[in-house]
Amino acid sequence: MPEAAPAQLIEAAVSSGHDLGGMWVEQDDWSDAVTRATRKQLSDSGLKLLDVEVAWIKPGDPDPWLEQLVDIAAELGSPNLLCVSSDPDDASTAAKLQRLLDRAKGTGVRINLEFGLFTEVKSIGQARAIVDRLDGTGQGILCDTLHWSRSGGTAQAIADLPGEWVGYAQLCDAPAAGPDLEDMDDIIEDAVDRRMALGRGGLDIAAMLSALPADLPISVEERSAALRKNFPDLNDRAREVARTSRAWLAQHDNQTE
């Protein structure tokens, strides 16, 4: 629900019975007052966050805003900060992630690097090589079903990740046929408009899920133009995502028992 304000995200998560919430933080719309109000609303509602996003690493000098995002995640009680990179220099990306990791020390916030064709970190292998450069603890790799599938990822590559690097994962479905890999606009549209409810598309969600650690928190990343059109009310949209996701997960559990 990209159009939702922070208060609406919390309301939708609570009203739809999600176990946890996610918080999108926009620099231009955020302030200390928003942090305080959001923290109070979370406390009053009893909702806990799974992640805060998005720390977007860009070429050039380190962006002080990303370190502020670490502080915001800590203040809101989020155990995860989602990071992506548009810096084409892997060493530079690693150095900027290291700054965030150092900032997060002692806060309980994990610094997660998400890979995807729409970024400069395009595969799980490239993400692993970057995170391998980091010193300390609290670093992670975030696996998203769509990005893992579209980049040719394997279940074994997920299973081979150090367990302490995997704090949560993002699931979705999508058409089996992917975007034109030579067309960045098509790649982006695939990611923000064409995702589907779990079990409605052609991605091998079960293979990814089986490679992840047991009892891992799951975020459903169902960015979908159809979902936004068919469920304009944010609370109704959240309820539909909860309904379809739980139905698929229950069926998956039954098939693997």
N, C-alpha and C positions, 0 to 999 in steps of 0.2 A: 504494500500500500504506500507507494512513493509520495502520495499527496498528503499523508497523515502527519499531523503535528505530534510532538512527543506525548502530550496528554492523551491524544486519540489512540496512539499505539498502545499505551497502557490500558486504556478503557477497552479496546478491542481484544487484547490478550485476556483480560479478566473476564469479560462478558462471554467469551467463547470457550472458556475452560482450558486454555493452554496452561501447561505446567510452568512455563517460563516465557519471558518476553525478549525481544530484541529492540535495540534503540539506535535509530539513525540520527547522527549528529551532524548538522550543517553549520559550518563556521559562521556564515553570514547571519544565521538566525539564532545563534546560541549565545548565552551570556551566563554570568555567575547566578543571576536571578533564575534563569531557566534550570540550571543545575539544582538549585535549592528547591524549586517547585517540583521538579521531576523526582528528586530524592524523597520529598514529602509524600507525593502521590504514590510512589512505589511502597513506601512504608505503610501508608494508610490502607492501601489495597491488599498488602501482603504478597504482591507479585515480586519475584526476583528476576533479574535479567540473566540471559545466557551470554549475550555479547553486545558490544557497542561497535558501530561502524560509521564511516570507513576512513582508515588512516591511509591516504593515498600518497605514496612516495613518488616524488617527481624529480626530474633531472635538476642539477644545480645544487645550491647550498641546502643543507637541512632546513626543513620548515618547522619553526618553533610551534606552530599549531598542532603538529602531530604529537609533540610531547604534552601539550595541554590535553589532547585527547586521552592520553594515558591517565592523567590526573582525573579527568571526567569519568572515565570508566571505573577508576578506583572509588571515587566519591559516590557513584551510583551502585556500587557493589557488584559490578560485572566481572566475572572471572576471565573474560576474553575480550581482546581488541582485535578486530579484523583489519588486516593490512593488505593492500595490493600495490603494485609498482608499475609505473610507466617510465622508469629510469632504465635505459638500455644497457647500462653498465652494471653487471652483476655484483662487482666488488663494491660499487657505490651503494647499491641497494642493501647489501649486507651491512655496510658501515652505518647506514641510516637506521636499519633495523636494530643494530647494536645500541644506538643511542636510545631507542625506545625501550629496549630490554633493560638497559641500565636505569632508565627512569622508572621502570615498573618494579625494580627490585624491592622486595618487602611489601608490595601492595596486594599480592595475590592475583594480579592481572597477567594473563598469558598473552604474549605477542604472537599472533597467528599470521603467517604469510599464506595468502590464497593465490593459487595459480589459475591461469585461464588464457585462452587465445586472445582475449580482448586486452590483455596486459602484456608487459614485457617479460613476465615470468610465465611461460606458456605451458609448462608441463610439470608433473610431479617430480620428475628427475631433476629438472632445473631448480625447482623449489628446494629439493633436498640438498643439492650442492650449495645453495646460498645459505640455508639454515645451518649447514655443517660448519660454516665459517664463524658462527657466533659463539661467544664465550659466555658461560654462565648457565643459568637455568631459567625456565619459564618461556622458552621459545617453542613455536609449534607450526605445523602445516595444516591448513584447512582444506579438506577435500570436499568439493561440490560435485554432485553426480553429473551435472551437465558438462562442466569444464573438464572433469576427469575423462568422461566418455569422448567428448569432441577432440581432446588432445591425444587420444590413443592410449590412455592409461590402462593399466592392468590391475587386477585384484592383488596380485603378488606384490606389486610396487607399494600398495597401501599396507599390506600385511608386513612388509619389510621395514616400515617406518619405526623408529624407536617409539615404544609405547608412551613415553612421557611427552612426546611431541604432539600427541593426538588428544586434544581436549574436547572436541566436538566435531560434528560433520554437518554438511548441508545436503538434504535430499530433495530431489524433484524428478519428474519425468518430462519427456519431450518427444517429438517425432524422431523415429529412428534415423531418418535422413537428416543429416546436419546441414549447416550453412555452406555457402561457397567460401572455401578457405582463402581465396584470393580477394575477397570482398569484406573489408572490415565492417562496413555498415551492416552487412548481412549477419556477420558474427555477433555484433552488438544486438541487433534485433532478435536474434535467436535467444540471447541471454535475458533480455528485458521484456520480451513480448510473447515468446512462443513456448514457454514452459507449460507443463501440464500437471494435473493432479497425479499422485503416485498411482501407478498401474494403468494409466490411460494412454501412455505412449509406448515407445519402443526401447527405452534405455534399460540396461541390465542393473537395476537398482539392487536386486537381491545379491548379485556378485559383489558389489561394493559393500553392502551392509555386512555380508559374511566375512569380509576382510578386516572390518573395523573391530576395535576392542569391544567386548561385551559391556552392556549397560552404559554405552556412550550417550551423552545428551545429543539430541538430534534437532537441528533447525530445518524447517521446511522452507525452501527458497523457491516459492512458486510465483515468480514474476510473470504475469500473463495478461495480455491485452483482453483476452476473452473473459478472464476472471474479473478484471476491473469493470468490463462492460456489463456482465451479467449480474454482478453484485456490487452496485455503486455504493451501498451502505457499508461502511467499514466494519461494523460489528457483524453484519451478515456475511461479509467476505471472510472474516476470520473464522466464523463458525463453519463455513463450508470447507475451508482448508483443514480445520481440525477434524471434521467429519470424514472427509475422504482420506486423509492421512492415517487416522486411527484405524479406519476400515482396512486399508492396505496392510498396515503393520500387523494387525491382528491376524489377517490371512497369512502373511509371511510367517508369523510365529507358529501358526498351526501347521504349516507345511514343513517347518524345520524341526518340529518336536519329534 
